[in-house]
Amino acid sequence: MASFFDHDHTGLAVLTLNGPAGAGKTTLWREGIRMAGTPSLPLM
């Protein structure tokens, strides 16, 4: 995930989190929000 946020995206960029229940997707999502932490990077 860190390499995704470190990359200089000039257009649309999508990061998806897929996996079975209990795999830790919510934990990764929360960490992604923390890592993004910038108004110039919209999250949906």
ABEGO torsion letter per residue (X at the ends): XAAAAABBBABBBBBBBBEBBGAGAAAAAAAAAAAAGBAABBBX
